[in-house]
Amino acid sequence: MVDKGGQCTEISREYQKKTMTALVNCVQGDDAPPPPSPILCSYRLVMSIMCSLGLFTCVAQRLSLSVAIVAMVNQTALRQLREEKWNDTHQVSGGCKNCKKVHFEDNVQYTEGEGEFIWSKETQGIILSSFYWGFAVAQLLGAWFSQRYGGRRVWACSMLVCSLLTLLTPIAARIDSYAVVAVRVVLGLFQSVMWPSVCVLFARWVPPLENGRLTSFATTGSLLGAIITLPVVAQLCELPTGWSLAFYITGGCGFLWVVFWGLLVYDSPDVHPRISSAERLYITHSIGKNVTSDLLIKSSS
């Protein structure tokens, strides 16, 4: 029984024989298409996997606050404020972390295990929606950047900024609620290049006959990100380290993703240094040279 690595080698050898015939035909003027390159062990599959992991990470960074905010807010203090019908001018932005007993500060009661912040329902709504202000506004700009400079470098730079902002979220929360809003708006701005980058990369990497399979595989990452992030963050908030750990983990995963993204993914088959000539020929012949060759000048500049 042949192991997976041996199977990939055997498939590659068989395909190389067929590809040499196609190359000879191309040189002799015969435009017969090359045989399909197997998806298994291909770099277009690697690109699809990395896109899926990138979408997973982006969604995790986006949704962490949606769950963590429950543990961040002092619900007892909010109930007291509602009962006394205080207005927003009486609210304080700070609080007591991991209070050991009931005490009073500025006429606000804290209890053991409550969150640090006294944010009204309106403030919480603004914080949670602020991400989408930037995300919606910068979609067209993100598409232009991805088309102009390539999805690889644009998404990498975006993920670096988003990961840094995610790590800074606990600090911003302890400064002021407006600081959290600012962080979330900028996070949405930089995450807006996510989908345009995926579309640009797939247009240059995926043959039409494989577009459905590889696209579905990549977009599954965003769904898994929501399915896994919500319960995991809820459990992290129950740990002694508190809700901050959720932002440190998702931010750290973003930096780790950037490292592998830079090593494994390139803007097109024409500029990939390790792709086989067989796979490059198959992709460029299936998609067309006009799609893949436009990044040669931009990548070298």
N, C-alpha and C positions, 0 to 999 in steps of 0.2 A: 504494500500500500504506500503510495507516494505522499509525502507530507506537503503542506501548503506551499512552502518555499520551493520545493522541487517541482511542484505542479506549475508554479508561475514560470520557472526557468524553462520547462518543457514547452509551455504554451508560447513563450517568447521566441524560442528557437524555431518552432513551426511557423510562427507568424513572420519571422525574419526571412524565411525562404520565399514565402508568398510575396513579401514586400519587395524583395530584390527583383522579382519578375516585374512588379509594378513600376519600379524605378527605371528599369531598362526600357519598358514601354514608354514611360514619360520622356526619357532621353531621345528615343527614336521617333517621338511625335505621336505616339498612341496615347490618347487621353482616357484610357480605361481606368476607372476608379480603383484605388487600392482596396484590398480586403479589409473588413472592419477590424479595428484593433480591440482586443478584449478589455473589458472594463476592469477586471480583476488585476490588481497590482499596477494600475495605471495612475498617472499623475492627475488626470482629470477627476478620478475618484478621490484622490487625496485632497484636491481643491474643494470638492463637494463636502468632504468630511470636515475640513477646517472651516468652511462657511457655516456648516451646521453647528459646530462648537462655538463659533463666533456669535451666531444668533442666540444660542443658549446663554452665553455670558452676558450679552447686551440685555436680554430680557431679565436675567437674574439681577443685574445692577438696577434695572428700572423698577422691578417689583419688590425689592427688599424693603424699601421704605413703606410700602403699602401694608406690610405685615408688622414691621418693627414699630410703626407709629403707635400701635395699640399699647405696646410696653413702654413707649417713651412718654406718653401723656399721663398726667396724674388725674385719674378719673374721679377720685373722691373730691378733689379740689374743684373740679368742674361742676360736680353736682351741687356743691355748696354755693358756688357762684351763681348757678341757675336758681337755686332756691332763694338766695338773697337778691336776685335780679341785679347783680352788678353789671355795669357796662364794661366795655373793653379797656377803658382808661384805668381800671383798677387791677387789671391782670398784670402779673409779673412774668418775665421770660425765663427766669431760673427756677430752681427748685432744690429738693433734697433727694439725693440718690441713696437708695437702699436704707431708708429711714428705719431706725430700730424701735421707735416709739412714736406715739401721737404727739405732735406739737403744733404750734401756731406760728406763722410768719406772715406779716401783713394781713392779718385776719383770715388767712387761708389755712385750712387744716390738711396735714399730711399724715398718711398712715403707712404702716410697714409694707414694703413690696410695691409701692406705687411708683409711677414714672417720675422723671425729673422735671417735665415741662408742663406748664399750664397753658395749653393752646385751645382756644375755643373751637367749636365745630366749624365755624367759618374759616378760621386760620388753618385748620387741618385740611379743609377742602381746597384752599388756595395752594397749600404746600403740595398736595397730591396731584393737583391738576397742572401745576406750573411746568412740569416736565413736558407736557404736550404743547405748551405755548411755543417753545423753541423747536420741538420736533415737527410741528406742522408748518411753521414758517419757513424752515430751511430745507425742505424737501427738494425744491427745484435747484437751489444752490448746491446741495449735495450731489445731485445728478450731474451738474455741470463740472464740478471738481472731479468726480469719478471718471467722467468721459475724457476730461482734459489731461489728468495726471495719472490715471489708472487706478482701478479699484484696490489694488494691493497696498500701495503706499497711503492712499487716502484713508482706507479703513484702519490701517495700522496706527496712523497718527491719531485718528479719532478714538480708537480704543485706549491708547495711552492717556489721552486727556480724560476720557470717561472713567478710567480706572483710578486716576489721581483724584478726580472729583468725588468718586465713591468713597475713597479713603478719607477724604476731608469732610464728609457729611457729618460724622459725630462732632467734629470740632465746630463746624458751622452751626449745628443745632445748639450747642452750648453758648454760642455768641448771641444769636438772636434768631427768631423765626424768619425774619427777612433774609438773613444770610442763607438759610436753607432754601428759600424760594430762589435766590440768585443762583445757587449751586445747581438746583434742579432745572432751571431754565437753560443754563449753559450745557448741562448734561443732555438735555433734549436737542439742543442745537447740534452737538457733535454726534449724537446717535442718529441724526437724520440722514447721514451718509451710508447707513447700514444697508438698507435695501437697494439704493442705487448702485452701490459697490458690487453687491451680489449679482445684479442684473448685468452690469458691464462685464464682470468676469465670466459669467455663464455665456454671454454672447460671443466671447472670444475663445472659450474652452470646450464647450459642449456641442457635439454634433446634433443636428436636428432630431435624428432617430433616438437619441438617448436623453433628450432634453426633459421629457416627462419624468423618467426615473430619477435622474440626478437632482433635478429641481425639487421633486417631492422629498427626496432624502435630505436635502439641505434645509428646506423650510421646516422640517420636523423638529429641528433644533429649537426653534422659537416656541413651539408647543410644549416640548419637554421642559424648556426653561420655566414656563409658568407652572406646569404640573409638579415639578420637583422643588422649585424655589419656595413656593408658598408654605408647604408644610415644614420644610427644612428650616426656614428662617423662624417660623413659630417655635420650633424646638430649640434653636440657638438662643432665642430670647429668654428661655427658661433657665439657661445655664447661669452659674455664678458670675461669669464674665459679662453678662448683660447683652443688650441689643446691639452694642457697637460691633461685636464680633461678626455679625452678619455682613456689615459693610466692609470689614477688613478682609473677609474671605472672598467676597465677590470682586472686590477691587484687586486683590492679589491674583485671582484667577485670570483677570483681564491682562495683567502684565505677563503672566505665563503664556497666555494664548498668543500675545504679540511675538514672543520669541519663536515659537514654532511656526507661526504664520510667515515670518520673515525668512525662515529656513526652507519652507516647503512649497510656498505658493509664489507664483510669478504672474505678471499681467497677461501674458499670452504664451502659447507654445513656442513662438519664434524666439523668445528671450529666455526661455527656461534652459539652464545650463546642463541639466541631467536627464532630460526627457529623451527617450529613444527616437531615432529617426523614423521608425515605423509609426509610432503614435503621433509624432508631429505631422507626418505626411497624411495620415488618415484624418486628423482634425482639420488641417488647413485645406485639404481637398473637399471635406464635407461642408465646412463653413464658408470658405472662400478667402482668398488672399487679401481682399480688400478690407476684411474685418480684422485680421490678425496682424497685418504688417504696419498699421498706422502707429503702433507704439514703439517701433524700432528706433525712430528718431527721438521720441520723447524720453525713452528709457535711457538713451545714451547721453542725453543733455543734462 
